[in-house]
Structure formats: C-alpha cells, structure tokens
C-alpha cells in the first residue's frame, strides 16, 4: 500500500490503535527511558518474546520496554498508518520481506548513525541475513533470526522403510531421482493410511517449496534489478513447478489435506516440508519421534526459501535520540540473546549464539542452523507480498488443482509480476 493510501486510512486505524504507540515522557521516571514495542507474535513465539522483554527490563533498569501485541491480520496496516501519522511505536517487528515497503515509504529510520552509540556491531551478524536489510549501503533493521523452509521426518517410519541411517538421519540421495525414489520407497513400505509426504494442495508452503527448488536450479529472482520489470527464468521456474506437481501426481501427498500439520503431528505422514517454526510444536507432541534437516539440495545447489524477523525503529516526527539509542540497544540485546528466541525453532541471526551452551543443549536446532547461509531472500521490492499472493500462490494453486498446466501457470506468473511492478 502506497503512502497516499496510508494517509487516507490513518484516521480510521488510529481510532482503533489509540495512543498505544506513543511513549509518554514522565518526569517522575528519574531518567528511565520507556519504550513502546509493537509485536505480532502469538503462541510459543509470543511466550519467548515476552521472556526476552522481561529479562531485558530486569537487566536494564534504566530502559523499560512495554510489549503491545497487535493482531497479525491488522499488524502492518496499523503499523504503517500509525507511523505515517506520527503515532508509531519506538520499536517494532518487521519481516525482511515486508521491510521494502517501510523503507520505500520513509517509515523506517536508517540505523548507522545510531549503531555506534548502541554498541551494534554489524560484523557480528550472519552476513547472508544482514545483507537483506541493507538499502543503498545503509542498515534499516536489526535481524533477530531467519526462519527457513526445512524437512521434518518421522524416525519410526523412515527406520521401518530402511531409510534411516545409524545417526538417525534420512538416507536420501540429493538428486531429483533420489528424492522421488525416497518417497516411492516410503509409499511402498508405509501402512496404507500413512502418506509419504504431508503438504497442502496450495498456499504459502507450496510457494515456499517452489522458491527453494527454483533457487536450487539457479533461477533469477523474479524481480529484475531495476525493481520495475519481471526477471523470471521460465525454464527453471517450469522445472521446479512440474517437479512439485509430480509429487502429487505420484500420490506421495495426501490430496486436499485440510490440515497437513495435524497429519504429520498425528503420525499419518512420514515427512513434512515447512518452516523451522514447527520445531517447538513437534517437541511438545507426545510420542512423536522426529528429526529435522535442511531441505536436500535436490538440484545441486544449497538454497531454500526463508524470511527473517527484524526489529526496526519507526520514523517519528519528534525523534528523541536517547530513545532511539535505547530502542536500538534493546534490538541488539534481543539478537545477542538468540538462544532464548531459538526455543521457538528460529535460527539466531548472530553466529556466536550457535556456540553458546544454552543453544547447544537445545535439540534439533544444530541439525539445520547451516541453512541460514543458504536462504535466498527476495529482492528489495515493495511488491514482494503482492507478487507472492497474486502471481505465485494464485497460479501455483490453479496448477495443482489442474485448472492450469504448469506452462500456463508460469506464463501467468510472469505476466502478473510485470503488471504489479508497473502499476
């Protein structure tokens, strides 16, 4: 949504948001800096973020952070509208894929001038993650994680099918043929009511898998460097989509699964491909003996889909440097304590966290942390989400529902990308 749209909506949304985003100065605070922090986290994510806030407040008595939870569905509309109207929070969550809209609309503060005062060392971050938040040489966010697409597997079923090695890892040749053979073996060996692979028939997880395979094939980002035209490698795009469709054609996937998470959780599927956020859920599932691994480099290149949670400093009409430094100090502290956030399954943004005893004692995470350096992030286009929803998901879903051939789906995708970029 562009700046004009934000301003038109501002009065309506601010009526709902109220003054939650405003940090009120209070002379009675004796120099204490109070920060309002907008988040969108629910469930386990919300619990771990609250732990981080509580620990920060306890160890930084001169800075106190208040968590204002905004509904996921409304979050970005409320955030952009509030910031545009000068009523935004002091610090806020942004996905890396959503950050271009905030930067292009002038709603996020560039952090480089404040970084030294807040003791932020950009070299301490995973550089693959870090480059996703750099615009024209300036840093606009503090990444706290990456949450990529990985592979989960039921150890019991793989063992029964002879596809589990002595270290509890899948025996899977990382080639297209090896991937198909792996699932064909599962289909042959598993009970008839257990699917080799739990996946939805459409939606974001299919888009994520397509992005991963397309990236493994060396496909260009679908947006050109000028951010104004499409740059789809149609041959590779078609190959990736056709490969996914074949998984359904070969009946490796339970068709029209209403809840593929429950299918895997209830042990009615041997394998599931989704984001690392599922780790915490599976850990709490009684009787589920599972493993986690990077998505195999099926097409020869280590690459996968991923996004990141970052913390930004929204622009304020009355910028207070003391508050900005305090907010950036908090954001950097959250990244420095990524072992707490990693309990939700996410990969910490700072490699040093991976060596902490608190992180190493967490199961499963070390099996997939290497993926952080192989995530292929989207270009800095403020159309990222509309391209995902209207160009990719819409056409991929139609393909899997046999309403479009793979060729038609890719042609439609390229056209829609161009249309969206040229609006």
Secondary structure as UniProt FT lines:
FT   HELIX           3..17
FT   TURN            18..21
FT   HELIX           27..29
FT   TURN            30..31
FT   STRAND          33..39
FT   HELIX           43..59
FT   TURN            61..62
FT   STRAND          63..69
FT   HELIX           72..84
FT   TURN            85..86
FT   STRAND          91..95
FT   HELIX           96..104
FT   TURN            105..106
FT   HELIX           112..115
FT   TURN            116..119
FT   HELIX           122..124
FT   HELIX           127..130
FT   HELIX           131..133
FT   STRAND          134..135
FT   TURN            136..137
FT   STRAND          138..139
FT   STRAND          142..143
FT   STRAND          145..154
FT   HELIX           155..160
FT   TURN            161..162
FT   TURN            166..167
FT   HELIX           176..189
FT   TURN            192..193
FT   STRAND          195..198
FT   HELIX           204..216
FT   TURN            217..218
FT   TURN            225..226
FT   HELIX           234..249
FT   TURN            250..251
FT   TURN            255..256
FT   HELIX           260..265
FT   TURN            266..267
FT   STRAND          269..275
FT   HELIX           276..278
FT   HELIX           279..283
FT   TURN            286..287
FT   STRAND          290..294
FT   TURN            298..299
FT   STRAND          306..307
FT   STRAND          309..312
FT   TURN            317..318
FT   HELIX           321..336
FT   HELIX           338..341
FT   HELIX           342..344
FT   STRAND          347..348
FT   HELIX           351..355
FT   HELIX           357..360
FT   TURN            363..364
FT   HELIX           365..367
FT   HELIX           369..374
FT   TURN            382..383
FT   HELIX           384..386
FT   HELIX           387..393
FT   HELIX           394..400
FT   TURN            401..402
FT   HELIX           406..421
//
